Structure formats: C-alpha cells, structure tokens
Amino acid sequence: MKYSYSDEIRNRLTKDGYSIDKPVGCGTQGCAFPIKERPNRILKITEDKSEAATMSIFIGKNFKNIVNVFDVWSYPKIDSKTYFIEEEREETVPRS
C-alpha cells in the first residue's frame, strides 16, 4: 500500500493538528502512522470504506479486546476515497 499522500492531504492534516512521518505498518488498504502530537495514538489512513464505517461504530466506546477509537473522517473535497481513523496506539506482540 502506498504511504505517500498528496501535499494537499498532508497540509490539511497538519492544519488539523496531525503531524505524521513514516508508517509503523501497512496493509493492503492503508497504513498506520504515529501522531507526533499524540504519542499514544495512531492515525490509520485507509482506502477501505467499510473499515472506516465499522470503526466509526466504536468511537468513544471501551471494549476489552478492541483499541479505543477517537475519530473517523474524510476530506471529500480533497480525496473522497481516503479515510482517516484516529485510534489508540497498542504495541504489537511478535508472532511465534
């Protein structure tokens, strides 16, 4: 998955208080970036509309086995196919 986004998206994220650099991981539909201003959170940038819709259900809810989700949004005037998910940063455990 790509992790370079347009300058317009990057500028809008910065304006909204999200400074991101290199991803901590990428999947088939997007990447997860640490947020410099919020070290305990991750910004997932995805093209998976269903993931964004599903994660929006979890905003503000605390579940034992699901990370906390703080916000889900898009910038439809910039890119209608890209979604942003701010969630709790959890350390991954290596698979054995």
C-alpha positions as CSV (number, residue, x, y, z in Angstrom):
1,M,0.0,0.0,0.0
2,K,1.2,3.5,-0.7
3,Y,2.1,5.7,2.1
4,S,2.9,8.9,0.3
5,Y,-0.1,11.2,0.2
6,S,-0.7,14.4,-1.7
7,D,0.6,17.6,-0.3
8,E,-2.9,18.8,0.0
9,I,-3.8,15.9,2.3
10,R,-0.6,16.3,4.3
11,N,-1.2,20.1,4.6
12,R,-4.8,19.6,5.8
13,L,-3.7,17.0,8.3
14,T,-1.0,19.4,9.7
15,K,-3.6,22.2,9.8
16,D,-5.8,19.9,11.8
17,G,-3.0,19.0,14.3
18,Y,-1.8,15.7,12.8
19,S,1.9,15.6,12.1
20,I,2.9,12.2,10.6
21,D,6.1,10.8,9.2
22,K,6.8,7.2,8.3
23,P,4.3,4.4,9.0
24,V,4.7,1.8,11.7
25,G,3.0,-0.6,9.4
26,C,1.0,-1.0,6.2
27,G,-1.7,-3.4,5.0
28,T,-3.5,-3.9,1.7
29,Q,-5.8,-0.9,2.1
30,G,-3.7,1.6,4.2
31,C,-1.0,2.5,6.6
32,A,-0.8,3.3,10.3
33,F,1.2,6.4,11.3
34,P,2.3,7.6,14.8
35,I,0.9,11.0,15.5
36,K,3.7,13.3,16.8
37,E,1.4,15.5,18.9
38,R,-0.3,12.4,20.5
39,P,2.3,9.7,21.1
40,N,-0.2,7.2,22.5
41,R,-2.3,7.4,19.3
42,I,-2.1,6.2,15.7
43,L,-3.6,7.7,12.6
44,K,-4.7,5.0,10.1
45,I,-5.1,6.2,6.6
46,T,-7.1,3.7,4.6
47,E,-9.0,3.4,1.3
48,D,-11.3,0.8,2.8
49,K,-14.7,2.5,3.2
50,S,-16.1,-0.5,5.2
51,E,-13.2,-0.3,7.7
52,A,-13.9,3.4,8.3
53,A,-17.7,2.7,8.7
54,T,-17.1,-0.1,11.1
55,M,-14.5,1.8,13.2
56,S,-16.9,4.7,13.5
57,I,-19.2,2.5,15.4
58,F,-16.5,2.1,18.1
59,I,-15.9,5.9,18.7
60,G,-15.9,6.6,22.4
61,K,-16.7,3.1,23.4
62,N,-14.3,1.0,25.5
63,F,-14.1,-2.7,24.8
64,K,-11.7,-5.1,26.4
65,N,-10.2,-6.5,23.1
66,I,-10.6,-3.6,20.7
67,V,-8.4,-0.5,20.6
68,N,-10.1,2.8,21.5
69,V,-11.3,4.7,18.5
70,F,-11.3,8.5,18.9
71,D,-12.4,9.8,15.5
72,V,-13.1,8.7,11.9
73,W,-13.3,11.2,9.0
74,S,-12.5,12.0,5.4
75,Y,-11.8,15.1,3.3
76,P,-14.3,14.6,0.5
77,K,-13.3,17.8,-1.3
78,I,-9.7,16.7,-1.4
79,D,-10.0,12.9,-1.8
80,S,-13.3,11.1,-1.5
81,K,-11.6,7.6,-1.4
82,T,-9.3,8.1,1.6
83,Y,-10.4,7.8,5.2
84,F,-8.7,8.7,8.5
85,I,-9.0,6.8,11.7
86,E,-7.5,8.1,14.9
87,E,-7.1,5.3,17.4
88,E,-5.2,4.2,20.5
89,R,-1.7,3.0,19.8
90,E,-1.0,-0.5,21.0
91,E,2.3,-2.3,20.9
92,T,2.2,-5.4,18.8
93,V,3.3,-8.7,20.0
94,P,5.6,-10.7,17.6
95,R,4.1,-13.9,16.3
96,S,5.8,-17.0,17.4
